[in-house]
Amino acid sequence: MSFQGKKVAFLFPGQGAQYIGMANDFIESNQSFEDVLVNFDKSNNTNLLNIIKEGPEEKLKDTKYTQPAILFHSIVALKTLQSKIDISADYVAGHSLGEFSALVANNVLDFQDALYLVHKRGQFMIEANGDKPFGMAAIIGLSSEEVKDICNEASKTDIVIAANYNTPIQTVISGSKAGVDKACEIAKERKAKRVIPLIVGGPFHSPLIEKAATLLEEEMAKINFKSTKIPVIANVDAKPHSDSKQIKQNLKDQVVSSVLWVDSMKYLINENVDIFIEFGPKGVLAGMMRKIDRKKKVLTIDTLDDVEKVVEELKKYE
């Protein structure tokens, strides 16, 4: 057991919750955090440090910058907490790109290597679809099974799949513009509470970006992945993994596969995890957990002030 006899899971969000100034208080509190970004920018000919601090928003929304920005925020929040209290995880899990953050947390990946990989991943995911029309949308108020049925029906028009199973009644779909438009039309006919088109750079987690998976695999072959004693719950199958070869394969498959977030959280709940801590912007995963299991509270760390609050909460377990 990793903390006072309690099982602990560390959770890491994906893109979508980024904001200008995220992680600034962590950067200002610790020179070594700024050095991580300075080194990243030198190695990759980027300007991520300034984009995080000052924007502009359009740059921060660019997937090749969004992904390393959120991973950076997550990991410095984690490192700051661990500098204040002795806590480690029994399990780690991350939503989409958050799976890479999780692999830094369980020491499978080096921090700089993970930043590099998600930067490249973001670039590949945008470029892979070419100029083909695409779409993504959130369907709210229908079960995942209903959304899957809708996607199957709409696929007779063109490619569309259920890409992110975020909560029992919120599923994100992804695919060609024609396929997504058709699925949205059917979802409205079937009385979905809301159908929200998403502004994204590509048809993420769909077969349309298969080229990105191949390119990511080539980049991962250059990076040292260690095996771990702390399993990561993979997005592709909602099961625990600790073997480095399988973890790499899961990351490749994840690019074009559905994110099984609801099943991942249900696995951790069934494993009797007591303490969930989310590291990163805006507590998005905590919000999802409230829809998955209201009895499970997720402690969230977005800002430096949040670290002290979480430390106080954790002391209640002592």
C-alpha positions in Angstrom: 0.0 0.0 0.0 1.4 3.4 -0.9 -0.2 5.8 1.6 -1.3 4.9 5.1 -2.6 1.6 4.0 -4.8 3.1 1.3 -4.7 2.4 -2.4 -3.8 5.4 -4.5 -4.4 6.2 -8.2 -2.8 9.2 -9.9 -4.9 10.5 -12.8 -3.8 12.8 -15.7 -6.0 14.7 -18.1 -5.9 15.0 -21.9 -6.1 18.1 -24.0 -9.0 20.6 -23.9 -8.5 22.1 -20.5 -5.4 24.2 -21.3 -5.4 27.9 -20.5 -2.8 30.7 -20.8 -0.8 31.0 -17.6 -1.3 27.3 -16.7 1.6 26.1 -14.5 3.0 29.6 -14.1 2.9 29.5 -10.3 4.8 26.2 -10.4 7.4 27.6 -12.8 7.9 30.7 -10.6 8.3 28.5 -7.5 11.0 26.2 -8.8 13.7 27.2 -11.2 14.3 23.5 -12.2 10.8 23.5 -13.8 11.6 26.5 -16.0 14.8 24.7 -16.9 12.8 21.7 -18.2 11.0 24.0 -20.7 14.1 25.9 -21.6 15.8 22.6 -22.5 12.7 21.4 -24.4 12.6 24.6 -26.4 16.3 24.4 -27.3 16.1 20.7 -28.3 12.9 21.1 -30.4 13.3 24.7 -31.8 10.0 25.7 -30.0 8.8 28.5 -27.8 6.7 26.5 -25.4 7.7 28.4 -22.2 6.4 31.7 -23.6 3.3 30.0 -25.1 2.4 28.6 -21.7 3.1 31.9 -20.0 1.7 34.4 -22.4 -0.1 32.6 -25.3 -1.5 33.5 -27.8 -4.4 31.2 -27.3 -4.3 30.0 -30.9 -0.8 28.7 -30.4 -1.6 27.0 -27.1 -4.6 25.3 -28.8 -2.3 24.0 -31.5 -2.1 20.3 -30.6 1.7 20.0 -31.0 1.9 22.6 -28.2 -1.2 21.7 -26.2 0.0 18.2 -25.5 3.4 19.0 -24.1 2.0 22.0 -22.2 -0.6 19.8 -20.4 1.9 17.0 -19.7 4.4 19.6 -18.3 1.6 21.1 -16.0 0.6 17.6 -14.8 4.2 16.5 -13.9 5.3 19.6 -12.2 2.1 19.5 -10.1 2.9 15.9 -9.2 6.5 16.6 -8.4 5.5 19.5 -6.2 3.1 17.4 -4.2 5.7 14.7 -3.8 8.1 17.3 -2.5 5.6 18.1 0.3 4.4 14.6 1.3 5.6 11.1 0.9 3.1 9.5 -1.5 3.3 7.2 -4.5 0.7 5.5 -6.6 -0.6 1.9 -6.8 -2.0 2.7 -10.2 -1.6 5.5 -12.8 -4.0 6.4 -15.6 -4.3 9.2 -18.1 -6.9 10.3 -20.6 -5.5 10.1 -24.2 -2.3 12.2 -24.0 -2.5 11.9 -20.2 -1.4 8.3 -20.6 2.1 9.7 -21.4 2.0 11.8 -18.2 1.0 8.7 -16.3 4.1 7.0 -17.7 6.3 9.7 -16.4 4.6 9.3 -13.0 5.4 5.5 -12.9 9.0 6.0 -14.2 8.4 4.3 -17.6 9.4 7.5 -19.4 11.8 10.3 -18.7 10.2 13.7 -18.4 12.0 15.2 -21.4 11.4 12.1 -23.6 7.7 12.3 -22.8 7.5 16.0 -23.7 9.3 15.2 -27.0 6.9 12.3 -27.8 3.7 14.1 -27.2 5.0 17.1 -29.1 5.6 14.8 -32.1 2.3 12.9 -31.4 0.4 16.2 -31.6 2.1 17.1 -34.9 1.4 13.7 -36.4 -2.2 13.6 -35.3 -2.9 16.9 -37.1 -1.0 16.0 -40.3 -2.2 12.4 -40.7 -5.6 13.3 -42.0 -4.3 15.6 -44.7 -6.9 18.0 -46.0 -9.9 15.6 -45.8 -13.0 17.1 -44.1 -13.4 15.7 -40.6 -15.3 16.3 -37.4 -15.6 15.4 -33.7 -18.6 16.0 -31.4 -19.7 15.3 -27.9 -23.0 13.4 -27.5 -24.6 14.0 -24.0 -27.6 12.3 -22.5 -27.4 9.0 -24.4 -25.8 5.8 -23.2 -22.5 4.6 -24.7 -24.4 1.6 -26.3 -26.8 4.0 -27.9 -24.0 6.1 -29.3 -22.2 3.0 -30.6 -25.4 2.1 -32.4 -25.7 5.6 -33.9 -22.1 5.4 -35.1 -22.8 2.0 -36.8 -25.8 3.4 -38.5 -24.1 6.7 -39.6 -21.0 4.7 -40.9 -23.2 3.7 -43.8 -22.8 7.3 -44.9 -19.0 7.6 -44.0 -16.5 6.8 -41.2 -17.5 7.7 -37.6 -16.6 6.0 -34.4 -17.2 6.4 -30.7 -13.8 7.9 -29.7 -13.9 8.8 -26.0 -16.2 7.1 -23.5 -15.9 9.9 -20.9 -18.9 9.2 -18.7 -21.9 6.9 -18.9 -23.9 9.6 -20.7 -21.1 11.5 -22.5 -19.4 10.0 -25.5 -17.2 11.8 -28.0 -17.5 10.7 -31.7 -14.8 11.2 -34.3 -14.5 10.6 -38.1 -15.2 12.1 -41.5 -17.3 15.3 -41.6 -20.1 13.5 -43.4 -20.0 10.6 -40.9 -20.0 12.8 -37.8 -22.7 15.1 -39.3 -24.9 12.1 -39.9 -24.3 10.7 -36.4 -25.2 14.1 -34.8 -28.4 14.2 -36.8 -29.4 10.7 -35.6 -28.4 11.6 -32.0 -30.7 14.6 -32.1 -33.5 12.4 -33.5 -33.0 10.0 -30.6 -33.4 12.8 -28.1 -29.8 13.4 -27.0 -29.7 16.1 -24.4 -27.0 18.0 -26.2 -24.9 17.5 -29.3 -21.8 19.7 -29.2 -19.5 20.0 -32.3 -15.9 20.2 -31.0 -13.2 22.5 -32.5 -10.2 20.2 -32.9 -7.3 19.8 -35.3 -8.1 16.3 -36.5 -10.3 13.3 -36.2 -8.6 12.0 -33.1 -8.9 8.4 -32.0 -10.2 7.3 -35.4 -8.9 5.2 -38.2 -8.5 8.3 -40.3 -5.2 9.2 -38.6 -3.6 5.7 -38.8 -0.5 7.3 -40.3 0.0 9.1 -37.0 0.2 5.8 -35.2 2.9 4.5 -37.5 4.9 7.7 -37.2 4.6 7.7 -33.4 5.8 4.1 -33.3 8.9 5.1 -35.2 9.6 7.9 -32.7 9.0 5.6 -29.7 11.5 3.1 -31.1 14.2 5.8 -30.4 13.2 6.3 -26.7 14.0 4.1 -23.7 10.8 2.7 -22.1 11.3 1.0 -18.8 9.2 -1.6 -17.2 7.5 -0.6 -14.0 6.1 -2.0 -10.8 3.2 0.6 -10.9 0.8 -0.5 -13.6 -0.8 2.0 -16.0 -4.4 1.5 -16.9 -4.4 1.6 -20.7 -6.9 3.6 -22.7 -7.2 0.8 -25.3 -8.4 -2.0 -23.0 -9.0 -0.5 -19.5 -6.5 -3.0 -18.0 -3.3 -2.7 -16.0 0.0 -3.0 -17.9 3.6 -2.9 -16.6 5.6 -4.5 -19.5 7.4 -1.8 -21.6 6.8 -3.5 -24.9 3.1 -3.8 -24.4 2.9 -0.2 -23.1 4.4 1.0 -26.4 2.0 -1.1 -28.4 -0.9 0.3 -26.4 0.3 3.9 -27.1 0.5 3.2 -30.8 -3.0 1.6 -30.8 -4.5 4.3 -28.7 -4.0 6.9 -31.5 -6.7 5.2 -33.6 -8.7 3.5 -30.8 -11.4 4.5 -28.5 -10.5 5.9 -25.0 -12.2 3.6 -22.6 -12.2 6.0 -19.7 -15.4 4.9 -18.0 -14.1 1.3 -17.9 -10.7 2.4 -16.7 -12.2 4.2 -13.7 -14.5 1.2 -13.0 -11.5 -1.0 -13.0 -9.8 1.2 -10.3 -13.0 1.4 -8.3 -13.3 -2.4 -8.4 -9.7 -2.6 -7.2 -10.8 -0.7 -4.1 -8.7 2.4 -4.8 -9.3 4.8 -1.9 -7.5 8.0 -3.0 -7.7 9.5 -6.5 -5.5 12.5 -7.3 -5.8 14.4 -10.6 -2.8 16.5 -11.7 -3.3 19.1 -14.4 -5.6 21.9 -15.5 -9.2 22.5 -14.4 -10.1 19.2 -12.7 -11.8 17.7 -15.8 -11.4 14.1 -14.7 -12.8 14.8 -11.3 -15.9 16.1 -13.1 -16.1 12.9 -15.1 -15.7 10.8 -12.0 -18.8 12.5 -10.4 -20.8 11.1 -13.4 -19.2 7.6 -13.1 -19.4 7.1 -9.3 -20.5 10.0 -7.1 -19.2 8.2 -4.0 -15.6 8.6 -5.2 -13.9 11.9 -4.6 -11.0 13.0 -6.8 -8.5 15.5 -5.2 -7.3 17.9 -7.9 -4.1 19.9 -8.3 -4.2 22.6 -10.9 -2.4 25.4 -9.0 0.3 25.7 -6.3 -2.4 26.6 -3.8 -4.1 23.3 -4.6 -1.0 21.4 -3.4 -1.4 22.7 0.1 -5.2 21.9 0.1 -4.5 18.3 -1.0 -1.7 17.8 1.5 -4.3 18.9 4.2 -6.8 16.4 2.8 -4.2 13.6 2.8 -3.2 14.3 6.4 -6.8 13.2 7.4 -5.7 9.6 6.4 -2.9 9.6 8.9 
